[in-house]
Amino acid sequence: MKKWLGAWGLGLGVLGCYPTTTRPAFSPLPAASTFEIELLVPQATRAVALALNEDSIPVRRTEAKDGWLETDWFDAATLKATDRRRLGPGVVKVRAFIDPSRPNHSNIAIEVVYRPLADPSRPERELEQQVPSDHPVFGKIVLLTTQLVKLYGTPPDSVVTPVKKP
């Protein structure tokens, strides 16, 4: 009996755990543009990816099941992937993190990051900073979020929050 209970408990532990995800281990930067839309996470992830692609922002990877997407590093002026050194606000990356909120809704955080300096002794994520609010790619993201909110609706108390940098 004890062996059976032990095997049963071990089986529950293995079945109840889902340790694999493609989502990055970090959260969006605090200055990311955030909003809520009335779509489930997989559908919201696809909607954001399509909106970015339609706006010429080249999405490289979309993981609808895990609720995130990202672009390659790209030139902010041409919106094309680039092999240039990833320094300064002229070369950026966009990431979106989509999380469930209330029933049938998703919270979306979209960050536009750049690297102001190179430091091989620090992890790459620590070097990333949100672009200023007057950056052209950030402006595209603010317009995109407004369009998504109009298209998929949102409650009156939910606000698109473009963050203003000093």
Chimera marker file (.cmm) of the C-alpha trace (Angstrom):
<marker_set name="trace">
<marker id="1" x="0.000" y="0.000" z="0.000" r="1" g="1" b="0" radius="0.5"/>
<marker id="2" x="2.783" y="2.445" z="0.902" r="1" g="1" b="0" radius="0.5"/>
<marker id="3" x="4.603" y="1.734" z="-2.377" r="1" g="1" b="0" radius="0.5"/>
<marker id="4" x="1.416" y="2.406" z="-4.315" r="1" g="1" b="0" radius="0.5"/>
<marker id="5" x="0.780" y="5.708" z="-2.495" r="1" g="1" b="0" radius="0.5"/>
<marker id="6" x="4.403" y="6.774" z="-3.050" r="1" g="1" b="0" radius="0.5"/>
<marker id="7" x="4.192" y="6.007" z="-6.773" r="1" g="1" b="0" radius="0.5"/>
<marker id="8" x="0.853" y="7.781" z="-6.995" r="1" g="1" b="0" radius="0.5"/>
<marker id="9" x="2.279" y="10.891" z="-5.260" r="1" g="1" b="0" radius="0.5"/>
<marker id="10" x="5.325" y="10.889" z="-7.525" r="1" g="1" b="0" radius="0.5"/>
<marker id="11" x="3.078" y="10.600" z="-10.568" r="1" g="1" b="0" radius="0.5"/>
<marker id="12" x="1.012" y="13.595" z="-9.422" r="1" g="1" b="0" radius="0.5"/>
<marker id="13" x="4.171" y="15.638" z="-8.886" r="1" g="1" b="0" radius="0.5"/>
<marker id="14" x="5.397" y="14.901" z="-12.401" r="1" g="1" b="0" radius="0.5"/>
<marker id="15" x="2.011" y="15.425" z="-14.034" r="1" g="1" b="0" radius="0.5"/>
<marker id="16" x="1.294" y="18.661" z="-12.182" r="1" g="1" b="0" radius="0.5"/>
<marker id="17" x="4.530" y="20.316" z="-13.206" r="1" g="1" b="0" radius="0.5"/>
<marker id="18" x="5.177" y="21.931" z="-16.600" r="1" g="1" b="0" radius="0.5"/>
<marker id="19" x="8.742" y="23.231" z="-16.403" r="1" g="1" b="0" radius="0.5"/>
<marker id="20" x="9.300" y="24.099" z="-20.057" r="1" g="1" b="0" radius="0.5"/>
<marker id="21" x="8.489" y="27.450" z="-21.578" r="1" g="1" b="0" radius="0.5"/>
<marker id="22" x="9.974" y="29.494" z="-24.374" r="1" g="1" b="0" radius="0.5"/>
<marker id="23" x="9.283" y="32.770" z="-22.573" r="1" g="1" b="0" radius="0.5"/>
<marker id="24" x="12.335" y="34.732" z="-21.427" r="1" g="1" b="0" radius="0.5"/>
<marker id="25" x="13.153" y="34.543" z="-17.726" r="1" g="1" b="0" radius="0.5"/>
<marker id="26" x="12.930" y="38.329" z="-17.366" r="1" g="1" b="0" radius="0.5"/>
<marker id="27" x="9.965" y="40.702" z="-17.154" r="1" g="1" b="0" radius="0.5"/>
<marker id="28" x="9.291" y="43.716" z="-19.368" r="1" g="1" b="0" radius="0.5"/>
<marker id="29" x="11.035" y="46.917" z="-18.413" r="1" g="1" b="0" radius="0.5"/>
<marker id="30" x="8.983" y="49.172" z="-16.110" r="1" g="1" b="0" radius="0.5"/>
<marker id="31" x="8.805" y="51.840" z="-18.840" r="1" g="1" b="0" radius="0.5"/>
<marker id="32" x="7.147" y="49.485" z="-21.351" r="1" g="1" b="0" radius="0.5"/>
<marker id="33" x="3.899" y="50.640" z="-22.956" r="1" g="1" b="0" radius="0.5"/>
<marker id="34" x="1.052" y="48.659" z="-21.360" r="1" g="1" b="0" radius="0.5"/>
<marker id="35" x="-2.599" y="48.156" z="-22.229" r="1" g="1" b="0" radius="0.5"/>
<marker id="36" x="-5.420" y="45.626" z="-22.042" r="1" g="1" b="0" radius="0.5"/>
<marker id="37" x="-7.501" y="44.123" z="-24.850" r="1" g="1" b="0" radius="0.5"/>
<marker id="38" x="-10.365" y="41.665" z="-24.961" r="1" g="1" b="0" radius="0.5"/>
<marker id="39" x="-8.611" y="38.613" z="-26.401" r="1" g="1" b="0" radius="0.5"/>
<marker id="40" x="-7.186" y="35.477" z="-24.845" r="1" g="1" b="0" radius="0.5"/>
<marker id="41" x="-3.380" y="35.285" z="-24.620" r="1" g="1" b="0" radius="0.5"/>
<marker id="42" x="-2.729" y="33.240" z="-27.816" r="1" g="1" b="0" radius="0.5"/>
<marker id="43" x="-5.053" y="35.396" z="-29.912" r="1" g="1" b="0" radius="0.5"/>
<marker id="44" x="-3.694" y="38.620" z="-28.396" r="1" g="1" b="0" radius="0.5"/>
<marker id="45" x="-0.126" y="37.504" z="-29.107" r="1" g="1" b="0" radius="0.5"/>
<marker id="46" x="-0.986" y="36.835" z="-32.740" r="1" g="1" b="0" radius="0.5"/>
<marker id="47" x="-2.842" y="40.153" z="-33.039" r="1" g="1" b="0" radius="0.5"/>
<marker id="48" x="0.174" y="42.078" z="-31.734" r="1" g="1" b="0" radius="0.5"/>
<marker id="49" x="2.530" y="40.178" z="-34.068" r="1" g="1" b="0" radius="0.5"/>
<marker id="50" x="0.321" y="40.887" z="-37.088" r="1" g="1" b="0" radius="0.5"/>
<marker id="51" x="-0.017" y="44.561" z="-36.174" r="1" g="1" b="0" radius="0.5"/>
<marker id="52" x="3.762" y="44.912" z="-35.831" r="1" g="1" b="0" radius="0.5"/>
<marker id="53" x="4.370" y="43.192" z="-39.165" r="1" g="1" b="0" radius="0.5"/>
<marker id="54" x="1.748" y="45.341" z="-40.891" r="1" g="1" b="0" radius="0.5"/>
<marker id="55" x="3.497" y="48.412" z="-39.509" r="1" g="1" b="0" radius="0.5"/>
<marker id="56" x="6.818" y="47.199" z="-41.016" r="1" g="1" b="0" radius="0.5"/>
<marker id="57" x="8.320" y="46.212" z="-37.667" r="1" g="1" b="0" radius="0.5"/>
<marker id="58" x="9.932" y="42.825" z="-38.430" r="1" g="1" b="0" radius="0.5"/>
<marker id="59" x="8.796" y="40.211" z="-35.886" r="1" g="1" b="0" radius="0.5"/>
<marker id="60" x="11.335" y="37.387" z="-35.688" r="1" g="1" b="0" radius="0.5"/>
<marker id="61" x="9.706" y="35.065" z="-33.169" r="1" g="1" b="0" radius="0.5"/>
<marker id="62" x="6.135" y="34.668" z="-31.956" r="1" g="1" b="0" radius="0.5"/>
<marker id="63" x="5.228" y="32.224" z="-29.190" r="1" g="1" b="0" radius="0.5"/>
<marker id="64" x="1.437" y="32.455" z="-28.912" r="1" g="1" b="0" radius="0.5"/>
<marker id="65" x="1.149" y="29.646" z="-26.358" r="1" g="1" b="0" radius="0.5"/>
<marker id="66" x="3.618" y="31.335" z="-23.998" r="1" g="1" b="0" radius="0.5"/>
<marker id="67" x="2.425" y="34.881" z="-24.687" r="1" g="1" b="0" radius="0.5"/>
<marker id="68" x="5.453" y="36.722" z="-26.008" r="1" g="1" b="0" radius="0.5"/>
<marker id="69" x="7.169" y="37.849" z="-29.180" r="1" g="1" b="0" radius="0.5"/>
<marker id="70" x="10.297" y="39.688" z="-30.247" r="1" g="1" b="0" radius="0.5"/>
<marker id="71" x="12.019" y="41.214" z="-33.236" r="1" g="1" b="0" radius="0.5"/>
<marker id="72" x="15.623" y="40.966" z="-34.296" r="1" g="1" b="0" radius="0.5"/>
<marker id="73" x="17.782" y="43.993" z="-33.610" r="1" g="1" b="0" radius="0.5"/>
<marker id="74" x="16.865" y="46.378" z="-36.390" r="1" g="1" b="0" radius="0.5"/>
<marker id="75" x="17.738" y="49.802" z="-37.716" r="1" g="1" b="0" radius="0.5"/>
<marker id="76" x="15.284" y="52.333" z="-36.301" r="1" g="1" b="0" radius="0.5"/>
<marker id="77" x="15.391" y="54.456" z="-39.470" r="1" g="1" b="0" radius="0.5"/>
<marker id="78" x="14.913" y="51.726" z="-42.088" r="1" g="1" b="0" radius="0.5"/>
<marker id="79" x="13.034" y="49.169" z="-39.923" r="1" g="1" b="0" radius="0.5"/>
<marker id="80" x="15.225" y="46.448" z="-41.448" r="1" g="1" b="0" radius="0.5"/>
<marker id="81" x="17.211" y="43.828" z="-39.541" r="1" g="1" b="0" radius="0.5"/>
<marker id="82" x="20.807" y="44.934" z="-39.259" r="1" g="1" b="0" radius="0.5"/>
<marker id="83" x="24.265" y="43.543" z="-38.640" r="1" g="1" b="0" radius="0.5"/>
<marker id="84" x="25.436" y="46.892" z="-37.264" r="1" g="1" b="0" radius="0.5"/>
<marker id="85" x="26.822" y="46.971" z="-33.766" r="1" g="1" b="0" radius="0.5"/>
<marker id="86" x="23.960" y="46.979" z="-31.265" r="1" g="1" b="0" radius="0.5"/>
<marker id="87" x="24.794" y="50.287" z="-29.636" r="1" g="1" b="0" radius="0.5"/>
<marker id="88" x="22.823" y="53.478" z="-29.381" r="1" g="1" b="0" radius="0.5"/>
<marker id="89" x="19.151" y="54.244" z="-30.059" r="1" g="1" b="0" radius="0.5"/>
<marker id="90" x="19.614" y="53.762" z="-33.811" r="1" g="1" b="0" radius="0.5"/>
<marker id="91" x="19.506" y="49.962" z="-33.381" r="1" g="1" b="0" radius="0.5"/>
<marker id="92" x="16.538" y="48.654" z="-31.378" r="1" g="1" b="0" radius="0.5"/>
<marker id="93" x="14.593" y="45.524" z="-30.471" r="1" g="1" b="0" radius="0.5"/>
<marker id="94" x="10.878" y="45.226" z="-29.703" r="1" g="1" b="0" radius="0.5"/>
<marker id="95" x="9.458" y="42.646" z="-27.296" r="1" g="1" b="0" radius="0.5"/>
<marker id="96" x="5.862" y="42.099" z="-26.238" r="1" g="1" b="0" radius="0.5"/>
<marker id="97" x="4.762" y="40.182" z="-23.164" r="1" g="1" b="0" radius="0.5"/>
<marker id="98" x="1.132" y="39.091" z="-23.054" r="1" g="1" b="0" radius="0.5"/>
<marker id="99" x="-0.412" y="37.912" z="-19.776" r="1" g="1" b="0" radius="0.5"/>
<marker id="100" x="-3.947" y="36.889" z="-18.850" r="1" g="1" b="0" radius="0.5"/>
<marker id="101" x="-5.935" y="39.437" z="-16.895" r="1" g="1" b="0" radius="0.5"/>
<marker id="102" x="-9.657" y="39.244" z="-16.166" r="1" g="1" b="0" radius="0.5"/>
<marker id="103" x="-11.745" y="36.662" z="-18.048" r="1" g="1" b="0" radius="0.5"/>
<marker id="104" x="-11.220" y="36.815" z="-21.834" r="1" g="1" b="0" radius="0.5"/>
<marker id="105" x="-8.767" y="39.729" z="-21.555" r="1" g="1" b="0" radius="0.5"/>
<marker id="106" x="-5.003" y="40.072" z="-21.827" r="1" g="1" b="0" radius="0.5"/>
<marker id="107" x="-2.559" y="42.611" z="-20.459" r="1" g="1" b="0" radius="0.5"/>
<marker id="108" x="0.090" y="43.531" z="-23.003" r="1" g="1" b="0" radius="0.5"/>
<marker id="109" x="3.441" y="45.186" z="-22.310" r="1" g="1" b="0" radius="0.5"/>
<marker id="110" x="5.541" y="46.240" z="-25.305" r="1" g="1" b="0" radius="0.5"/>
<marker id="111" x="9.092" y="47.428" z="-24.809" r="1" g="1" b="0" radius="0.5"/>
<marker id="112" x="11.416" y="49.062" z="-27.338" r="1" g="1" b="0" radius="0.5"/>
<marker id="113" x="14.984" y="48.648" z="-26.126" r="1" g="1" b="0" radius="0.5"/>
<marker id="114" x="18.473" y="49.688" z="-27.130" r="1" g="1" b="0" radius="0.5"/>
<marker id="115" x="21.928" y="49.295" z="-25.632" r="1" g="1" b="0" radius="0.5"/>
<marker id="116" x="23.677" y="52.519" z="-24.656" r="1" g="1" b="0" radius="0.5"/>
<marker id="117" x="27.007" y="50.783" z="-24.053" r="1" g="1" b="0" radius="0.5"/>
<marker id="118" x="28.905" y="47.546" z="-24.482" r="1" g="1" b="0" radius="0.5"/>
<marker id="119" x="30.147" y="45.704" z="-21.415" r="1" g="1" b="0" radius="0.5"/>
<marker id="120" x="31.047" y="42.030" z="-21.912" r="1" g="1" b="0" radius="0.5"/>
<marker id="121" x="31.215" y="41.528" z="-18.138" r="1" g="1" b="0" radius="0.5"/>
<marker id="122" x="27.463" y="42.124" z="-17.726" r="1" g="1" b="0" radius="0.5"/>
<marker id="123" x="24.526" y="40.048" z="-18.971" r="1" g="1" b="0" radius="0.5"/>
<marker id="124" x="23.019" y="41.419" z="-22.191" r="1" g="1" b="0" radius="0.5"/>
<marker id="125" x="19.610" y="42.131" z="-20.615" r="1" g="1" b="0" radius="0.5"/>
<marker id="126" x="21.223" y="44.380" z="-17.987" r="1" g="1" b="0" radius="0.5"/>
<marker id="127" x="22.557" y="46.574" z="-20.778" r="1" g="1" b="0" radius="0.5"/>
<marker id="128" x="19.152" y="47.176" z="-22.369" r="1" g="1" b="0" radius="0.5"/>
<marker id="129" x="17.208" y="50.380" z="-21.761" r="1" g="1" b="0" radius="0.5"/>
<marker id="130" x="13.831" y="51.628" z="-22.931" r="1" g="1" b="0" radius="0.5"/>
<marker id="131" x="14.122" y="54.170" z="-25.755" r="1" g="1" b="0" radius="0.5"/>
<marker id="132" x="12.977" y="57.741" z="-24.970" r="1" g="1" b="0" radius="0.5"/>
<marker id="133" x="9.321" y="58.614" z="-25.589" r="1" g="1" b="0" radius="0.5"/>
<marker id="134" x="10.261" y="60.776" z="-28.598" r="1" g="1" b="0" radius="0.5"/>
<marker id="135" x="11.965" y="57.851" z="-30.383" r="1" g="1" b="0" radius="0.5"/>
<marker id="136" x="10.326" y="57.104" z="-33.779" r="1" g="1" b="0" radius="0.5"/>
<marker id="137" x="9.863" y="53.372" z="-33.091" r="1" g="1" b="0" radius="0.5"/>
<marker id="138" x="8.292" y="54.129" z="-29.704" r="1" g="1" b="0" radius="0.5"/>
<marker id="139" x="5.899" y="56.486" z="-31.506" r="1" g="1" b="0" radius="0.5"/>
<marker id="140" x="4.925" y="53.639" z="-33.843" r="1" g="1" b="0" radius="0.5"/>
<marker id="141" x="4.260" y="51.407" z="-30.816" r="1" g="1" b="0" radius="0.5"/>
<marker id="142" x="2.014" y="54.024" z="-29.188" r="1" g="1" b="0" radius="0.5"/>
<marker id="143" x="-0.022" y="54.316" z="-32.410" r="1" g="1" b="0" radius="0.5"/>
<marker id="144" x="-0.163" y="50.537" z="-32.727" r="1" g="1" b="0" radius="0.5"/>
<marker id="145" x="-1.429" y="50.112" z="-29.156" r="1" g="1" b="0" radius="0.5"/>
<marker id="146" x="-4.120" y="52.717" z="-29.764" r="1" g="1" b="0" radius="0.5"/>
<marker id="147" x="-5.249" y="50.855" z="-32.905" r="1" g="1" b="0" radius="0.5"/>
<marker id="148" x="-5.334" y="47.510" z="-31.072" r="1" g="1" b="0" radius="0.5"/>
<marker id="149" x="-7.374" y="49.004" z="-28.251" r="1" g="1" b="0" radius="0.5"/>
<marker id="150" x="-9.866" y="50.458" z="-30.762" r="1" g="1" b="0" radius="0.5"/>
<marker id="151" x="-10.045" y="47.172" z="-32.664" r="1" g="1" b="0" radius="0.5"/>
<marker id="152" x="-10.359" y="44.774" z="-29.732" r="1" g="1" b="0" radius="0.5"/>
<marker id="153" x="-11.937" y="47.062" z="-27.169" r="1" g="1" b="0" radius="0.5"/>
<marker id="154" x="-11.012" y="47.796" z="-23.639" r="1" g="1" b="0" radius="0.5"/>
<marker id="155" x="-12.857" y="48.977" z="-20.554" r="1" g="1" b="0" radius="0.5"/>
<marker id="156" x="-12.900" y="52.728" z="-19.862" r="1" g="1" b="0" radius="0.5"/>
<marker id="157" x="-10.605" y="52.365" z="-16.821" r="1" g="1" b="0" radius="0.5"/>
<marker id="158" x="-7.830" y="50.748" z="-18.896" r="1" g="1" b="0" radius="0.5"/>
<marker id="159" x="-5.415" y="53.250" z="-20.358" r="1" g="1" b="0" radius="0.5"/>
<marker id="160" x="-2.629" y="53.059" z="-22.900" r="1" g="1" b="0" radius="0.5"/>
<marker id="161" x="0.337" y="54.325" z="-20.952" r="1" g="1" b="0" radius="0.5"/>
<marker id="162" x="3.127" y="55.748" z="-23.041" r="1" g="1" b="0" radius="0.5"/>
<marker id="163" x="5.859" y="56.486" z="-20.546" r="1" g="1" b="0" radius="0.5"/>
<marker id="164" x="7.557" y="59.863" z="-20.723" r="1" g="1" b="0" radius="0.5"/>
<marker id="165" x="11.259" y="59.892" z="-20.011" r="1" g="1" b="0" radius="0.5"/>
<marker id="166" x="12.823" y="62.959" z="-18.416" r="1" g="1" b="0" radius="0.5"/>
<link id1="1" id2="2" r="1" g="1" b="0" radius="0.2"/>
<link id1="2" id2="3" r="1" g="1" b="0" radius="0.2"/>
<link id1="3" id2="4" r="1" g="1" b="0" radius="0.2"/>
<link id1="4" id2="5" r="1" g="1" b="0" radius="0.2"/>
<link id1="5" id2="6" r="1" g="1" b="0" radius="0.2"/>
<link id1="6" id2="7" r="1" g="1" b="0" radius="0.2"/>
<link id1="7" id2="8" r="1" g="1" b="0" radius="0.2"/>
<link id1="8" id2="9" r="1" g="1" b="0" radius="0.2"/>
<link id1="9" id2="10" r="1" g="1" b="0" radius="0.2"/>
<link id1="10" id2="11" r="1" g="1" b="0" radius="0.2"/>
<link id1="11" id2="12" r="1" g="1" b="0" radius="0.2"/>
<link id1="12" id2="13" r="1" g="1" b="0" radius="0.2"/>
<link id1="13" id2="14" r="1" g="1" b="0" radius="0.2"/>
<link id1="14" id2="15" r="1" g="1" b="0" radius="0.2"/>
<link id1="15" id2="16" r="1" g="1" b="0" radius="0.2"/>
<link id1="16" id2="17" r="1" g="1" b="0" radius="0.2"/>
<link id1="17" id2="18" r="1" g="1" b="0" radius="0.2"/>
<link id1="18" id2="19" r="1" g="1" b="0" radius="0.2"/>
<link id1="19" id2="20" r="1" g="1" b="0" radius="0.2"/>
<link id1="20" id2="21" r="1" g="1" b="0" radius="0.2"/>
<link id1="21" id2="22" r="1" g="1" b="0" radius="0.2"/>
<link id1="22" id2="23" r="1" g="1" b="0" radius="0.2"/>
<link id1="23" id2="24" r="1" g="1" b="0" radius="0.2"/>
<link id1="24" id2="25" r="1" g="1" b="0" radius="0.2"/>
<link id1="25" id2="26" r="1" g="1" b="0" radius="0.2"/>
<link id1="26" id2="27" r="1" g="1" b="0" radius="0.2"/>
<link id1="27" id2="28" r="1" g="1" b="0" radius="0.2"/>
<link id1="28" id2="29" r="1" g="1" b="0" radius="0.2"/>
<link id1="29" id2="30" r="1" g="1" b="0" radius="0.2"/>
<link id1="30" id2="31" r="1" g="1" b="0" radius="0.2"/>
<link id1="31" id2="32" r="1" g="1" b="0" radius="0.2"/>
<link id1="32" id2="33" r="1" g="1" b="0" radius="0.2"/>
<link id1="33" id2="34" r="1" g="1" b="0" radius="0.2"/>
<link id1="34" id2="35" r="1" g="1" b="0" radius="0.2"/>
<link id1="35" id2="36" r="1" g="1" b="0" radius="0.2"/>
<link id1="36" id2="37" r="1" g="1" b="0" radius="0.2"/>
<link id1="37" id2="38" r="1" g="1" b="0" radius="0.2"/>
<link id1="38" id2="39" r="1" g="1" b="0" radius="0.2"/>
<link id1="39" id2="40" r="1" g="1" b="0" radius="0.2"/>
<link id1="40" id2="41" r="1" g="1" b="0" radius="0.2"/>
<link id1="41" id2="42" r="1" g="1" b="0" radius="0.2"/>
<link id1="42" id2="43" r="1" g="1" b="0" radius="0.2"/>
<link id1="43" id2="44" r="1" g="1" b="0" radius="0.2"/>
<link id1="44" id2="45" r="1" g="1" b="0" radius="0.2"/>
<link id1="45" id2="46" r="1" g="1" b="0" radius="0.2"/>
<link id1="46" id2="47" r="1" g="1" b="0" radius="0.2"/>
<link id1="47" id2="48" r="1" g="1" b="0" radius="0.2"/>
<link id1="48" id2="49" r="1" g="1" b="0" radius="0.2"/>
<link id1="49" id2="50" r="1" g="1" b="0" radius="0.2"/>
<link id1="50" id2="51" r="1" g="1" b="0" radius="0.2"/>
<link id1="51" id2="52" r="1" g="1" b="0" radius="0.2"/>
<link id1="52" id2="53" r="1" g="1" b="0" radius="0.2"/>
<link id1="53" id2="54" r="1" g="1" b="0" radius="0.2"/>
<link id1="54" id2="55" r="1" g="1" b="0" radius="0.2"/>
<link id1="55" id2="56" r="1" g="1" b="0" radius="0.2"/>
<link id1="56" id2="57" r="1" g="1" b="0" radius="0.2"/>
<link id1="57" id2="58" r="1" g="1" b="0" radius="0.2"/>
<link id1="58" id2="59" r="1" g="1" b="0" radius="0.2"/>
<link id1="59" id2="60" r="1" g="1" b="0" radius="0.2"/>
<link id1="60" id2="61" r="1" g="1" b="0" radius="0.2"/>
<link id1="61" id2="62" r="1" g="1" b="0" radius="0.2"/>
<link id1="62" id2="63" r="1" g="1" b="0" radius="0.2"/>
<link id1="63" id2="64" r="1" g="1" b="0" radius="0.2"/>
<link id1="64" id2="65" r="1" g="1" b="0" radius="0.2"/>
<link id1="65" id2="66" r="1" g="1" b="0" radius="0.2"/>
<link id1="66" id2="67" r="1" g="1" b="0" radius="0.2"/>
<link id1="67" id2="68" r="1" g="1" b="0" radius="0.2"/>
<link id1="68" id2="69" r="1" g="1" b="0" radius="0.2"/>
<link id1="69" id2="70" r="1" g="1" b="0" radius="0.2"/>
<link id1="70" id2="71" r="1" g="1" b="0" radius="0.2"/>
<link id1="71" id2="72" r="1" g="1" b="0" radius="0.2"/>
<link id1="72" id2="73" r="1" g="1" b="0" radius="0.2"/>
<link id1="73" id2="74" r="1" g="1" b="0" radius="0.2"/>
<link id1="74" id2="75" r="1" g="1" b="0" radius="0.2"/>
<link id1="75" id2="76" r="1" g="1" b="0" radius="0.2"/>
<link id1="76" id2="77" r="1" g="1" b="0" radius="0.2"/>
<link id1="77" id2="78" r="1" g="1" b="0" radius="0.2"/>
<link id1="78" id2="79" r="1" g="1" b="0" radius="0.2"/>
<link id1="79" id2="80" r="1" g="1" b="0" radius="0.2"/>
<link id1="80" id2="81" r="1" g="1" b="0" radius="0.2"/>
<link id1="81" id2="82" r="1" g="1" b="0" radius="0.2"/>
<link id1="82" id2="83" r="1" g="1" b="0" radius="0.2"/>
<link id1="83" id2="84" r="1" g="1" b="0" radius="0.2"/>
<link id1="84" id2="85" r="1" g="1" b="0" radius="0.2"/>
<link id1="85" id2="86" r="1" g="1" b="0" radius="0.2"/>
<link id1="86" id2="87" r="1" g="1" b="0" radius="0.2"/>
<link id1="87" id2="88" r="1" g="1" b="0" radius="0.2"/>
<link id1="88" id2="89" r="1" g="1" b="0" radius="0.2"/>
<link id1="89" id2="90" r="1" g="1" b="0" radius="0.2"/>
<link id1="90" id2="91" r="1" g="1" b="0" radius="0.2"/>
<link id1="91" id2="92" r="1" g="1" b="0" radius="0.2"/>
<link id1="92" id2="93" r="1" g="1" b="0" radius="0.2"/>
<link id1="93" id2="94" r="1" g="1" b="0" radius="0.2"/>
<link id1="94" id2="95" r="1" g="1" b="0" radius="0.2"/>
<link id1="95" id2="96" r="1" g="1" b="0" radius="0.2"/>
<link id1="96" id2="97" r="1" g="1" b="0" radius="0.2"/>
<link id1="97" id2="98" r="1" g="1" b="0" radius="0.2"/>
<link id1="98" id2="99" r="1" g="1" b="0" radius="0.2"/>
<link id1="99" id2="100" r="1" g="1" b="0" radius="0.2"/>
<link id1="100" id2="101" r="1" g="1" b="0" radius="0.2"/>
<link id1="101" id2="102" r="1" g="1" b="0" radius="0.2"/>
<link id1="102" id2="103" r="1" g="1" b="0" radius="0.2"/>
<link id1="103" id2="104" r="1" g="1" b="0" radius="0.2"/>
<link id1="104" id2="105" r="1" g="1" b="0" radius="0.2"/>
<link id1="105" id2="106" r="1" g="1" b="0" radius="0.2"/>
<link id1="106" id2="107" r="1" g="1" b="0" radius="0.2"/>
<link id1="107" id2="108" r="1" g="1" b="0" radius="0.2"/>
<link id1="108" id2="109" r="1" g="1" b="0" radius="0.2"/>
<link id1="109" id2="110" r="1" g="1" b="0" radius="0.2"/>
<link id1="110" id2="111" r="1" g="1" b="0" radius="0.2"/>
<link id1="111" id2="112" r="1" g="1" b="0" radius="0.2"/>
<link id1="112" id2="113" r="1" g="1" b="0" radius="0.2"/>
<link id1="113" id2="114" r="1" g="1" b="0" radius="0.2"/>
<link id1="114" id2="115" r="1" g="1" b="0" radius="0.2"/>
<link id1="115" id2="116" r="1" g="1" b="0" radius="0.2"/>
<link id1="116" id2="117" r="1" g="1" b="0" radius="0.2"/>
<link id1="117" id2="118" r="1" g="1" b="0" radius="0.2"/>
<link id1="118" id2="119" r="1" g="1" b="0" radius="0.2"/>
<link id1="119" id2="120" r="1" g="1" b="0" radius="0.2"/>
<link id1="120" id2="121" r="1" g="1" b="0" radius="0.2"/>
<link id1="121" id2="122" r="1" g="1" b="0" radius="0.2"/>
<link id1="122" id2="123" r="1" g="1" b="0" radius="0.2"/>
<link id1="123" id2="124" r="1" g="1" b="0" radius="0.2"/>
<link id1="124" id2="125" r="1" g="1" b="0" radius="0.2"/>
<link id1="125" id2="126" r="1" g="1" b="0" radius="0.2"/>
<link id1="126" id2="127" r="1" g="1" b="0" radius="0.2"/>
<link id1="127" id2="128" r="1" g="1" b="0" radius="0.2"/>
<link id1="128" id2="129" r="1" g="1" b="0" radius="0.2"/>
<link id1="129" id2="130" r="1" g="1" b="0" radius="0.2"/>
<link id1="130" id2="131" r="1" g="1" b="0" radius="0.2"/>
<link id1="131" id2="132" r="1" g="1" b="0" radius="0.2"/>
<link id1="132" id2="133" r="1" g="1" b="0" radius="0.2"/>
<link id1="133" id2="134" r="1" g="1" b="0" radius="0.2"/>
<link id1="134" id2="135" r="1" g="1" b="0" radius="0.2"/>
<link id1="135" id2="136" r="1" g="1" b="0" radius="0.2"/>
<link id1="136" id2="137" r="1" g="1" b="0" radius="0.2"/>
<link id1="137" id2="138" r="1" g="1" b="0" radius="0.2"/>
<link id1="138" id2="139" r="1" g="1" b="0" radius="0.2"/>
<link id1="139" id2="140" r="1" g="1" b="0" radius="0.2"/>
<link id1="140" id2="141" r="1" g="1" b="0" radius="0.2"/>
<link id1="141" id2="142" r="1" g="1" b="0" radius="0.2"/>
<link id1="142" id2="143" r="1" g="1" b="0" radius="0.2"/>
<link id1="143" id2="144" r="1" g="1" b="0" radius="0.2"/>
<link id1="144" id2="145" r="1" g="1" b="0" radius="0.2"/>
<link id1="145" id2="146" r="1" g="1" b="0" radius="0.2"/>
<link id1="146" id2="147" r="1" g="1" b="0" radius="0.2"/>
<link id1="147" id2="148" r="1" g="1" b="0" radius="0.2"/>
<link id1="148" id2="149" r="1" g="1" b="0" radius="0.2"/>
<link id1="149" id2="150" r="1" g="1" b="0" radius="0.2"/>
<link id1="150" id2="151" r="1" g="1" b="0" radius="0.2"/>
<link id1="151" id2="152" r="1" g="1" b="0" radius="0.2"/>
<link id1="152" id2="153" r="1" g="1" b="0" radius="0.2"/>
<link id1="153" id2="154" r="1" g="1" b="0" radius="0.2"/>
<link id1="154" id2="155" r="1" g="1" b="0" radius="0.2"/>
<link id1="155" id2="156" r="1" g="1" b="0" radius="0.2"/>
<link id1="156" id2="157" r="1" g="1" b="0" radius="0.2"/>
<link id1="157" id2="158" r="1" g="1" b="0" radius="0.2"/>
<link id1="158" id2="159" r="1" g="1" b="0" radius="0.2"/>
<link id1="159" id2="160" r="1" g="1" b="0" radius="0.2"/>
<link id1="160" id2="161" r="1" g="1" b="0" radius="0.2"/>
<link id1="161" id2="162" r="1" g="1" b="0" radius="0.2"/>
<link id1="162" id2="163" r="1" g="1" b="0" radius="0.2"/>
<link id1="163" id2="164" r="1" g="1" b="0" radius="0.2"/>
<link id1="164" id2="165" r="1" g="1" b="0" radius="0.2"/>
<link id1="165" id2="166" r="1" g="1" b="0" radius="0.2"/>
</marker_set>
